[in-house]
Amino acid sequence: MRYDRSNWGGRLADTYLQTQRILPREWLELDSLEAISMMVEAGLGVSLMPDWRSPLFDNLRVARLPLPNAPSREIGLLRPRNAPSGRLIEIVLDAIRS
């Protein structure tokens, strides 16, 4: 099962497959990570998708395997320059760093 290539994560997975010269036998392309995960749990196939954190995965019987040479994604925090909640933003940043 393929994560939809019109999504950022699906394009990233597709690029990884191409660079590794992997040609999967795909039978379905979905844009729902939740649906893909539940279908994998049901034994309907496997999927290459972002290492996405969700409480949903706590209850699924699926294995998450790291990939060699997998691309990574950097994220950042965007806020207004004149945000009056500067202290709150610092608390969030401290929580992310720890």
N, C-alpha and C positions, 0 to 999 in steps of 0.2 A: 504494500500500500504506500502510495506516495503522498507526501505532504505537498499541497498545492503550490506549484511553481510560480504562481502569481503573487504569492506571499514572500516576504523577505527570507524567512526560514526555509521555505521550500526551494527557493533559488539557491540558497547556501548549500542545502543538501544535494541538489542537482549538480552544482559545481563540484562538490566533493566527490560524488560518484564519477563524474567525468574525469577529474584529475587522477583518480585511482583506477581508471579504466574498468569500472564496474558497470555491467549492463544488466540491470535487474529485470526480472519478468514481472512487470507491473500489471495489475488488473483493476486498480482503482486509484483515483486521485481526489483527495478530500482537503478542505481547508479547516478542518476541526481537529486539533490535537487530541481533544477528549474522545472524539469518535474513533480516531485511529487507535488510540490507546486501548479502548474497550474492545475493539475488533482484534487487536493483537492478543489481548488477554483471552479472548474467545477462541484463539487458535486459527484465525483466518489469514495469518501472514505475519510479516515483520515489516518494520518501517524505520527509515532513517529520518530523525527529526531533531530539532533543537533540544538540548538538555534543559527542559522547561520544568520549573518547580510549580507544583500545584498540590493542594490537599487531595485531589483525586488520586494521585499516584500512591498515596499512603495505603489505599485499600485495594489496589490492583495487584494481581499476581503476574507481573512482568519483570523481566530483567533489563536493567540499564547497563549497557556496555560502553566503555570509553573507546573512541576510535583513534587509531594512530594518525598523526598529522591532521587532526580535525581543526577546522578554522575556529577562531574564537571571536567573540563580539564584545566590544567595549561599550559601556553605557555611561551616561553622565546624568547630572541633575541640572535641570533648567529652572531658573527662577527669575522673577523680576528684579532688576537692579535695586530698586527702591523698596523692596519688600520690608514691611514693618516687622515681619516674623523672623528676623535674622537668627534669633536664639533657637527657635524651633527648627530651622534649617540646619543649624549646627548639631542639634541633637540627632536629627535624621542621619546626617553625614557620619557622626560618631558611631551610630548603630550599624551603618553599612560597613564601616571600616573594621569593626570588631567581629 
